[in-house]
Amino acid sequence: MKPKLDRREFLRVSAQSTAVAGLVGLADHHCAATASENPAKSMDAASITSLILDYVAKSPKNSIRNAENEKAWDEPLVGFSRGDDDIYQFFKEDIGSFYWTPLEIFKMTYPEISAKPDELSIISWILPHTESIKADLRKQTKTPSEKWIRARFYGGEFIDELSSHVADTLTKSGYPAVVPILTKNFNTQAVNAKYGFSSPWSERHAAYASGLGTFGLCDGLITPKGKAIRCASVVARIKVPPTPRPYKDHHAYCLHYAKGICGMCIDRCPGGAVTKSGHDKKACASQCMVTSQYAVKQLGLPQKAYGCGFCQTGVPCESGIPV
């Protein structure tokens, strides 16, 4: 029997690693601790950033679990956006009514707590792959490297753990927080006429809103750390100054859109999922199915393991902003 790619898992991870819906016209998990109405421990942007950076640097679970016990992720970038930022309402209107605003997912998680949009902040962070993992995949043309697949699977487990740690720490400190993609309400089966299958929360859109990067031809987010990355986010009732967005166009960092050149991610994709027209989600999912079979049969990894990432490596935006 062929291994099956779990669509919920694919789309949940897609919310982190591939934009699940486009941007047109634009130039239940939370911690078990009781959410206090009054902060018990003062936290600000600097302390939240340190919390994330320290956990990534010191946690033994930041590993791809190979013989060398290599790290999955290098030092992250952290950004912030406001719960009342108009961009989140734009996402909802453009992607679909099923898409959550920060206030909606907060109220679903904490119906007993009164909150206004301007009392919420979105904490978003970028986790860049290590040079060793990128170099390993860069050499491949058809089959993803074992390191990359391990980073997606075991590194993905670490991302969930990190996100939960951030939300738990905030909540215990008196700032109720939620990890949108880990809630029981996260339904990955939504279908949008414009964008195909979509999720109610996109980590990359949150990162875009938080000043961390813009989208490329393949829908990947191009950041100061490049495109070979993953994203995560937490919504919390805390007021943190937003990170400025140093761009006006959602494709500003992509050479194809900005200068009409490049398109190397088209040639890198072994599944034909990237063309000059953009990213074909169905073709992408089919390619991931192939890699899932390879990961299970050839590498002996768990059933949910898969990986691709060709469009993220061996391209000018792999490790930085190319424009």
C-alpha positions in Angstrom: 0.0 0.0 0.0 1.3 3.4 -1.0 1.9 5.9 1.8 -0.7 8.6 1.8 0.1 12.2 2.3 -2.1 13.6 5.1 -3.8 16.6 3.4 -4.5 18.2 6.8 -0.8 17.9 7.7 0.2 19.2 4.2 -2.0 22.3 4.5 -1.1 22.9 8.1 2.6 22.9 7.1 1.7 24.9 4.0 0.3 27.6 6.2 3.9 27.8 7.6 6.0 27.2 4.5 3.9 28.0 1.4 1.5 30.9 1.0 -1.9 29.3 1.1 -3.6 32.1 -0.6 -2.5 35.0 -2.8 -2.4 38.7 -2.3 -4.3 40.5 -5.0 -4.5 44.3 -5.3 -1.9 45.0 -2.7 1.2 47.2 -3.8 -7.9 23.8 20.4 -4.2 24.7 21.1 -3.3 27.3 23.6 -1.6 26.8 27.0 -3.3 25.1 29.9 -2.4 27.9 32.2 -5.2 30.2 33.3 -5.2 33.4 31.3 -5.0 36.3 33.8 -6.7 39.6 33.2 -3.7 41.3 34.8 -0.2 40.8 33.7 1.9 38.9 36.3 5.2 39.5 34.5 6.0 42.4 32.2 7.0 41.4 28.7 7.9 43.6 25.7 9.2 43.2 22.2 12.8 42.7 23.4 11.9 40.0 25.9 9.6 38.1 23.5 12.4 38.2 20.8 14.9 36.9 23.4 12.5 34.1 24.4 12.3 32.9 20.8 16.0 33.3 20.0 17.1 31.5 23.2 14.8 28.6 22.7 16.0 28.0 19.1 19.6 28.3 20.2 19.4 26.1 23.3 16.7 23.5 22.8 18.0 20.0 22.1 14.9 19.4 20.1 16.0 21.9 17.4 17.5 18.9 15.6 17.0 16.8 12.4 17.8 13.7 14.4 20.5 12.4 12.1 23.7 10.7 13.2 25.4 14.1 13.6 22.4 15.5 15.5 22.5 18.6 13.3 20.3 21.6 14.0 17.2 22.2 11.9 17.1 26.0 12.2 19.5 28.9 12.4 18.9 32.1 14.4 15.4 33.4 13.6 14.0 36.8 12.7 11.1 38.1 14.8 8.5 40.7 13.8 5.3 42.1 15.2 2.0 43.5 13.8 -1.1 45.0 15.4 -4.4 43.2 15.7 -6.2 46.2 14.3 -3.9 46.5 11.3 -6.2 46.9 8.2 -4.2 44.3 6.3 -5.8 41.4 8.3 -9.2 42.6 7.2 -7.9 42.8 3.7 -6.7 39.2 3.9 -10.2 38.1 5.1 -11.9 39.9 2.3 -9.5 38.7 -0.4 -9.0 35.1 0.7 -12.5 34.3 2.0 -14.9 34.7 4.9 -13.4 31.6 6.5 -10.1 33.4 7.0 -9.5 34.6 10.6 -8.7 38.0 11.7 -6.5 38.1 14.9 -9.5 39.0 17.0 -11.6 36.1 15.6 -9.1 33.4 16.5 -8.4 35.0 19.9 -12.2 35.1 20.8 -12.6 31.5 19.6 -9.8 30.5 22.1 -10.7 32.8 24.9 -14.5 33.5 24.7 -14.5 34.6 28.4 -12.0 37.4 27.9 -13.0 40.8 26.5 -10.6 42.0 23.9 -10.4 44.6 21.2 -8.4 44.5 18.0 -6.0 47.2 19.2 -5.2 45.2 22.3 -3.8 42.3 20.3 -0.4 41.8 18.7 0.7 39.1 16.2 4.2 37.8 17.0 5.7 36.3 13.9 9.1 34.7 13.3 11.2 33.3 10.5 13.2 30.1 11.0 16.0 29.8 8.4 17.4 26.5 7.4 21.1 25.9 8.2 23.7 26.2 5.4 24.4 22.5 5.7 20.7 21.6 5.0 20.4 24.1 2.1 23.7 23.0 0.5 22.5 19.4 0.7 19.3 20.1 -1.2 21.0 22.6 -3.6 22.9 19.6 -5.2 19.7 17.7 -5.9 17.5 18.0 -9.0 14.8 15.3 -8.7 14.7 13.8 -5.2 14.9 15.9 -2.0 17.9 15.3 0.3 17.4 13.3 3.5 18.5 16.3 5.6 15.9 18.5 4.0 13.1 16.0 4.6 14.3 15.4 8.2 14.3 19.2 8.7 10.8 19.5 7.5 9.5 16.6 9.6 11.5 16.9 12.8 12.1 20.6 12.4 8.3 20.9 12.0 7.7 19.2 15.3 10.1 21.6 16.9 8.3 24.6 15.4 5.0 23.4 17.0 6.8 23.0 20.3 8.4 26.4 20.0 5.1 28.1 19.2 3.4 26.4 22.1 6.3 27.5 24.4 5.9 31.1 23.3 2.1 31.0 23.8 2.4 29.3 27.2 5.0 31.7 28.4 3.0 34.7 27.4 -0.2 33.3 28.9 1.4 32.4 32.2 2.9 35.9 32.3 -0.7 37.4 32.1 -0.9 37.9 28.3 -3.4 35.3 26.9 -2.0 33.9 23.7 -2.9 31.3 21.0 -1.1 29.5 18.2 -3.7 29.7 15.4 -2.6 26.7 13.4 -2.6 24.4 16.5 -6.1 25.1 17.5 -8.9 22.6 17.1 -10.7 25.2 14.9 -7.9 25.1 12.3 -9.7 23.6 9.4 -7.5 23.0 6.4 -10.3 21.8 4.1 -11.6 25.2 3.0 -11.7 25.8 -0.8 -11.5 29.2 -2.3 -12.7 29.8 -5.9 -9.8 32.1 -6.5 -7.0 30.3 -4.6 -8.0 26.7 -4.4 -7.6 24.8 -1.1 -6.7 27.2 1.7 -6.5 27.5 5.4 -8.0 30.0 7.8 -4.6 31.3 8.9 -1.4 31.7 6.9 1.9 32.0 8.7 3.4 33.7 5.7 0.7 36.3 5.5 1.3 37.0 9.2 5.0 37.3 8.5 4.3 39.7 5.6 2.1 41.8 7.8 4.8 41.8 10.4 7.5 43.3 8.1 9.4 40.1 7.6 9.3 39.6 3.8 7.4 39.5 0.5 6.1 36.8 -1.8 8.0 35.2 -4.7 6.8 33.6 -7.9 6.5 30.2 -6.2 4.5 31.8 -3.3 7.5 31.4 -1.0 8.3 34.3 1.3 11.5 36.0 0.6 13.0 37.4 3.8 16.3 39.0 4.8 17.3 35.4 5.7 16.2 34.2 2.3 13.4 31.9 1.1 14.7 28.6 2.5 12.7 29.2 5.7 9.7 28.3 7.8 7.3 30.7 9.6 5.3 30.6 12.8 3.1 33.0 14.7 1.2 33.6 17.9 -1.7 36.0 18.6 -1.6 37.5 22.1 -3.4 40.2 24.1 -0.4 42.4 24.5 0.5 45.7 23.0 3.8 45.6 21.2 5.0 48.2 18.7 4.6 46.9 15.1 7.6 46.2 13.0 7.7 48.6 10.0 6.9 47.1 6.6 9.8 48.3 4.4 7.9 47.5 1.2 4.7 48.6 -0.5 4.3 45.7 -3.0 3.8 42.1 -1.9 6.2 41.0 -4.6 8.9 43.6 -3.9 11.7 41.2 -3.2 11.2 38.8 -6.1 13.4 39.3 -9.1 10.8 37.9 -11.5 8.2 40.5 -10.5 10.5 43.4 -9.6 12.8 43.2 -12.6 11.3 40.7 -15.0 14.2 38.4 -14.7 15.2 35.1 -12.9 12.4 32.5 -12.7 14.9 30.0 -11.5 12.3 28.4 -9.2 10.5 27.3 -12.4 13.4 25.2 -13.5 14.1 24.0 -10.0 10.6 22.5 -9.4 10.7 18.8 -10.4 6.9 18.6 -10.4 6.1 21.5 -12.7 4.3 23.3 -10.0 5.9 26.7 -10.7 5.4 28.5 -14.0 5.5 32.2 -15.1 1.8 32.2 -14.0 2.7 31.4 -10.4 2.3 28.4 -8.1 0.0 25.4 -8.8 -1.0 24.0 -5.5 -2.4 20.7 -6.9 0.8 20.0 -8.7 2.8 20.9 -5.6 0.7 18.5 -3.5 1.3 15.8 -6.1 5.0 16.3 -5.9 4.9 16.2 -2.2 3.1 12.8 -2.4 6.0 11.5 -4.4 8.5 12.7 -1.8 6.4 11.2 1.0 6.6 7.8 -0.6 10.4 8.2 -1.0 10.8 9.4 2.6 8.9 6.4 4.0 10.1 3.6 1.7 13.7 4.7 1.0 14.7 6.6 4.2 12.5 4.7 6.7 11.0 7.9 8.1 7.5 8.2 9.6 4.4 8.1 7.4 3.8 11.9 7.6 7.3 12.8 6.5 7.8 14.5 3.2 9.8 17.4 1.7 10.5 19.2 -1.4 12.0 22.7 -1.2 13.6 22.8 -4.6 12.1 26.2 -5.3 13.7 27.5 -2.0 17.3 26.4 -2.8 19.6 26.9 -5.7 17.9 30.2 -6.4 19.1 33.9 -5.9 16.7 34.4 -3.0 17.8 31.3 -1.1 19.6 33.1 1.6 18.8 36.8 1.2 16.9 39.5 -0.6 18.2 39.5 -4.2 16.8 42.8 -5.4 
